[in-house]
Amino acid sequence: MNNKELKERYLNLQPSDGVNKEVLSEIEKTLNVKLPEDFCEIESFYSGGYLGGISNYSFSSNDGETNIINETIRLRNTVDLPLRYIVLSEPPESLIVMDTKNIPSIIWCDAVEVTKLNDKSFISKPDEWDSYSDYFAQLIEDEEENF
């Protein structure tokens, strides 16, 4: 499914609330990462929030404490989260991160196994998506089932 189709399906569920290029630049500069192209395209119409049963962090640092910049920095400082990861969400007892350099791009692992992200020596197999687009498509499908 391409990003245009994802946008149409998303807009059928919720109004657009994307972020501008300045917000994406702030994420890249503050976290010292290069964001994947599909992430940037989707963020033109989606800026985080509840979707598909998952509360995804806001992408703008103007949205208070729980945003991807603050949460990524917090985990970098507390559990030595590798620099290439961005924290997208923290569902109960788990963590969803985006690897900005490798595939699979999105990893949903147990919170206690966050220190195993670098060598991927997980005890419990995490859910993984090759790209942010694949992850977002799953969120939309889950949302559509409950709409």
C-alpha positions as CSV (number, residue, x, y, z in Angstrom):
1,M,0.0,0.0,0.0
2,N,1.5,3.4,-0.9
3,N,1.5,6.5,1.3
4,K,-1.2,8.2,-0.8
5,E,-3.6,5.3,0.0
6,L,-2.6,5.4,3.6
7,K,-3.4,9.1,3.7
8,E,-6.8,8.6,2.2
9,R,-7.6,5.8,4.6
10,Y,-6.4,7.8,7.6
11,L,-8.4,10.8,6.6
12,N,-11.5,8.7,6.4
13,L,-11.0,7.9,10.1
14,Q,-9.7,11.2,11.5
15,P,-9.0,14.8,10.4
16,S,-5.5,15.6,9.2
17,D,-3.1,16.9,11.9
18,G,0.3,16.7,10.3
19,V,3.5,18.4,11.2
20,N,5.5,20.8,9.1
21,K,9.1,20.4,7.9
22,E,10.4,22.5,10.8
23,V,9.2,19.9,13.3
24,L,10.8,17.1,11.3
25,S,14.1,19.2,11.1
26,E,13.9,19.7,14.9
27,I,13.6,16.0,15.5
28,E,16.5,15.2,13.2
29,K,18.7,18.0,14.7
30,T,17.9,17.3,18.4
31,L,18.1,13.5,18.1
32,N,21.0,13.5,15.6
33,V,19.2,11.1,13.2
34,K,18.1,11.1,9.6
35,L,14.4,10.3,9.5
36,P,13.2,7.8,6.9
37,E,11.4,9.3,3.9
38,D,8.2,7.3,4.5
39,F,8.0,8.6,8.1
40,C,8.3,12.2,6.8
41,E,5.6,11.7,4.2
42,I,3.2,10.2,6.6
43,E,3.9,12.9,9.2
44,S,2.6,15.5,6.7
45,F,-0.9,14.3,7.7
46,Y,-0.3,12.5,11.0
47,S,1.5,13.9,14.0
48,G,1.0,11.1,16.5
49,G,-1.8,10.3,18.8
50,Y,-4.2,7.4,19.4
51,L,-4.5,5.2,16.4
52,G,-5.2,1.4,16.0
53,G,-5.3,1.0,19.8
54,I,-1.9,2.5,20.3
55,S,-1.1,5.9,21.8
56,N,1.8,7.1,19.7
57,Y,3.8,10.0,21.0
58,S,3.4,13.4,19.6
59,F,6.0,14.5,17.1
60,S,6.1,18.1,18.1
61,S,8.2,19.1,21.2
62,N,5.6,21.9,21.7
63,D,3.1,19.2,22.9
64,G,4.3,18.9,26.5
65,E,6.4,16.2,28.1
66,T,5.3,13.1,26.1
67,N,6.7,13.5,22.7
68,I,9.2,11.5,20.7
69,I,12.1,13.9,21.3
70,N,11.7,13.9,25.1
71,E,11.0,10.2,25.4
72,T,13.9,9.3,23.2
73,I,16.3,11.4,25.1
74,R,14.9,10.0,28.4
75,L,15.6,6.4,27.3
76,R,18.9,7.3,25.9
77,N,19.9,8.6,29.3
78,T,18.3,5.9,31.4
79,V,18.9,2.6,29.5
80,D,21.5,3.7,26.9
81,L,19.1,3.4,24.0
82,P,21.3,3.3,20.9
83,L,21.3,6.7,19.0
84,R,19.7,5.3,15.8
85,Y,16.4,4.6,17.6
86,I,13.5,6.9,18.1
87,V,10.8,6.1,20.7
88,L,7.4,6.1,19.1
89,S,5.2,4.7,21.9
90,E,5.3,2.9,25.2
91,P,2.3,0.6,25.5
92,P,1.9,-1.2,28.8
93,E,5.1,-3.2,29.6
94,S,6.5,-2.7,26.1
95,L,8.2,-0.2,23.8
96,I,7.8,0.7,20.1
97,V,10.9,2.2,18.5
98,M,11.9,3.2,15.0
99,D,15.4,2.2,13.8
100,T,16.4,5.1,11.5
101,K,19.2,3.1,9.8
102,N,18.2,-0.6,9.5
103,I,15.4,-2.9,8.5
104,P,13.2,-3.9,10.2
105,S,12.5,-0.2,10.9
106,I,9.9,-0.6,13.6
107,I,10.3,-2.9,16.6
108,W,7.8,-3.5,19.3
109,C,9.6,-5.3,22.1
110,D,9.1,-6.0,25.8
111,A,10.2,-3.0,27.9
112,V,12.6,-5.1,29.9
113,E,14.4,-6.1,26.7
114,V,15.0,-2.6,25.4
115,T,18.7,-3.1,26.2
116,K,18.8,-5.9,23.7
117,L,17.9,-3.7,20.7
118,N,21.5,-3.3,19.6
119,D,22.3,-7.0,19.2
120,K,18.7,-8.2,18.9
121,S,19.1,-11.0,21.4
122,F,15.5,-10.9,22.5
123,I,14.1,-13.6,24.7
124,S,10.5,-12.8,23.5
125,K,10.3,-12.3,19.7
126,P,9.3,-8.7,19.1
127,D,6.7,-7.6,16.5
128,E,8.5,-6.0,13.6
129,W,7.7,-4.0,10.5
130,D,10.1,-3.4,7.7
131,S,9.1,0.3,7.3
132,Y,7.2,3.0,9.1
133,S,4.6,2.8,6.2
134,D,4.0,-0.9,7.1
135,Y,3.6,-0.1,10.8
136,F,1.2,2.8,10.0
137,A,-0.8,0.6,7.6
138,Q,-1.2,-1.9,10.5
139,L,-2.4,0.9,12.8
140,I,-5.0,2.0,10.2
141,E,-6.2,-1.6,9.6
142,D,-6.6,-2.0,13.4
143,E,-8.4,1.3,13.6
144,E,-10.8,0.5,10.7
145,E,-11.7,-2.8,12.4
146,N,-12.9,-0.9,15.4
147,F,-14.4,2.1,13.6
